Amino acid sequence: MRSALGLESELQTNPDPELLQKVLTVFHVPLYIRALSMFPFWQQVKKLFDINPIQHVRYFEKLGRKVLEIRKKSPSGRRDLFQLMLEAKEESVKGTQKLTDEEIIAQTIVILAAGFQSTAYTLAFSAYYLALHPEIQEKLRQEILEAARSIEDASTYDFVNGLEYLDRVIAEVLRLTPIEFVTVRQCNESCDIDGVHFPAGVTVFIPTFAVHHDPDLWPKVSSAVKSVNQRLL
Ligand code: HEM
């Protein structure tokens, strides 16, 4: 909330139960929508009945509008993401349209939705794997302790970026449990890739989880637990 929207929300120490419940279930797509979205007529049905697979959009829209009002009235003076959007609204770049209020609100919803669940799941899975592998946990702890000794403020962006082993641990956690287990793209122009024809307009599901566990790409790994040890110790 602070780095993206410049708001002091105290979410860690004094969580707002409604906001937390909403952001954590924003991608809980109802079963009927998941089933319908597999059919070619899905786009038409979606448009006809104004169905949005993302949950609680109205709630987030209201929140986004409130944030915009607050930030317009009292500029924070910080260079956070919201500030950049406000400046983009003021500046007119040649050939491109300025950001409208509606677009800023829409971006706020994306930032909230994309930022919460991804981070929460990554941290939860990291804690899970570190609990399973105390030796990796200890190695990581040592890296953090050593780095903290040589730097005064152990909460800065630069400090975290200097932790090479932490980076490897998170990368391996995300390989084993990719937050986005499937990536969806729409084909704009018809094309052929590796002998497969993709007509224009078709929706392509790229199975991230399967790629991350493909034995041809990760040949020496036979189980998730073994993989963590082999790759990180
Ligand atoms: C460990 C944490 C995170 C992971 C693993 C993660 C992963 C991803 C992935 C895989 C995508 C691509 C989705 C797609 O194109 O289909 C994505 C997009 C995005 N993420 Fe994250 N993300 C994380 C944290 C965050 C945070 C903290 C924010 C914001 C504060 C954020 C904001 C976004 C936005 C705005 C997009 C959409 C970009 C676009 O489509 O142009 N993410 N993220």
Residues whose N, C-alpha, C, O or C-beta is under 5 A from the ligand:
A	BS01	HEM	A4 V110 I111 A114 G115 S118 T119 T122 I179 E180 T183 V184
